[in-house]
Amino acid sequence: LVRPNLSDNQRIAVNKALAKDYQTAQKFPQALQACDHILDVERGNAWAKDFQLAIFEEMGDWQSAYNVVRKNSKLPKDEKNIRLACYKVEQGRQSVALNQEHDARVHFREAIKLSPDCVQGFLELADSYMRDKRPSDALDALKNLIQKNPNFPELAFARLKHVLFDLGQFGEIEEVDRKSVV
């Protein structure tokens, strides 16, 4: 800041306003820098940490968002792990968009490891295997989804039928159809 004689509270207020203005203008690096200035003045400033997280999410910088939550979050462990798993799924989706299926699967498996309740991690993992023409691995991912999340089997049924068809296991398709009706 130009004025070195401002109090700490004034510096925080000025940088808070700057961060908001930069975010509105979608000048994310400057918004993050304003948050860093706040954290230089008050290391544990919750507003600055939360605002940084919001900026990273808005930018689609999932690794940075993951790091912020992992280091600073006061969430209960289960909630924290679910959120971290969501960031890993998003990182995987970015890898898919770059045609980096192996890297994507690494992220999806990390998401599942963080939170076995991360249904999207299982589904994305199965889809990645199918894109790489590995239906038996996709089948394993979907069976693991149903085993670890028995309350949500319907989310896997359409993919499961597709995989079983690709594997030529038509009898099991009928079984899946019966279970999906029940």
N, C-alpha and C positions, 0 to 999 in steps of 0.2 A: 504494500500500500504506500501511497505517497506521503501520508501523514504518520510519522513515527511516534508521535506523542498520544496516540489513541489508547484508551484503556483496553484491557483484554476483552471486556464485554462489547465494546464498540467494534473492535476488530472482528469478533465473531459475528455481530449483527451485519456488518458491511459485507463480509464474505458469504454469509448466508443469503443475503439479497443478491449478491453477484452470482452465486451458484444457481439460484432459482432463475435468474434472468438468462444465464448461459444455457440452462436446460431448455427454457422456453424457446430460445433461438437455435436449439439443437447444436450448440457448441460444447459438446460433451467433454473434450479434453480440458477446456477452461473451467467447466463446472467442477470437474474432478480436482483440478488444481485449487479452486476456491475451498473445496472441502478439505484438502490437504493443509491449507493455511489455517483453517479452523482447528484441525487436529494438532497442528504445531503449537497453537495457543492452549488448547485444552485436549489433551491426549485421548480422553475417554468420552468425547462428545458424541452422545448417542444419535443426535440429529444428523451430524456429518456422516457417521457410519451408515445410517439408514439411507441417507440421500445418495451416498456413493453406490450402495447396493442398487437403488432404483435406477441410477444412471447406467450401471453395468448391464442391468436387465434390459433397459431401453435400447442400449447399444447392441445387445445380443452377444456381449462378452461374457459367456457362461463360465469360463475358467476363473475370471476375476470375481464374478458373483459367488462362485463356489468358494473361493479363497476367503472372501469377506465373511460369509456365513460360517465357514469352518472355524475361523479365528475369533470372530467377535459375537456370534449369536448367543443370546441368552435363552433361546428356545429349549424346551425339554428335548432330551436326546432323540426320541422317536420322531418328533416333528422336525427336528434339525436334519435327521437322516433322510426323511422323506423329501425335504426341500433340496438337500444335496443331491439326492438321486434324480430329482427332476432336472437339475442343472447338467448332470451327466447325460441324461437322455437328450437334452438340447444340444450338448456338444456332439453326441453321436449323430444327431440329425444334420448338424453342420458338416460333419465328415462325410455323410451320405451324399450331401449336395455337392461335395468336392470329389465324388466317386472314390472315396477312401473307405471301402467297406470293412476292411480289417480294423482300421482305427475306430470306426463306428462301433463295431462289435465289442471292442475293448471298453469303450465308454458305456455301452448298454450293460455289459457284464458288471462293470463297476457300480452302475445304478442298482442292479439287482442285489449286489453284495451289500450295498449301503442300506437298502430297504427291500426285503423280499416281497413287500406289499406293492412295489412299483410295477404295476401291471403293464404300463406302457413300455418299460424296459424289456420285458419278456416279448411283447408283441413286436417291438422294433427289432429285437434280436432275431426273432423268427423271420421277419420280413427280409432282413439283411442276408440271412442264410439262403432264403429263396432266390434273392437276386443273384447270389453267387452259385446257384444251381446245386445247393446242398440241402435237399429236402429232409434227409434223415436227421440232420442237425436241427433243422427248423422244427421237426416233429418233437425232438427232445426238449427244445425250448418251450413249446406249447404244452407238452405234458407236465413240465416243471411248473409252468404258470398255473395249470389246473390243480396240481398237487399243493402248491404253496398258497394259492388263493382260491380255495374251493367255493367261496361265495360268488365268484365271478366267472364261472366257466363259459357262460354265453359269449363273453368277449373273445374267446379263442375259437369258438365253434366254426365260424366261416373260414378262418385261416386253416384250422385243423382239417376240415373237409377238403380244401384245396391241396394241402400237403399230402394227405392220404391218397387222393386221386393221382397226384404225380408219382407216388410210390406204388400205385397199382393195388392198394389195399382197400378194395371196394367194400368188402364185408364190414370193415371197421367204419366206413362212411355211414352205412346203415345204422350202426350202433350209435354213432354221434348224432344222427338225425333223431333216433329214439330218445336219447338223453336230452336233446334240445327241446323236444316237445313236452317232456315231463316237467 
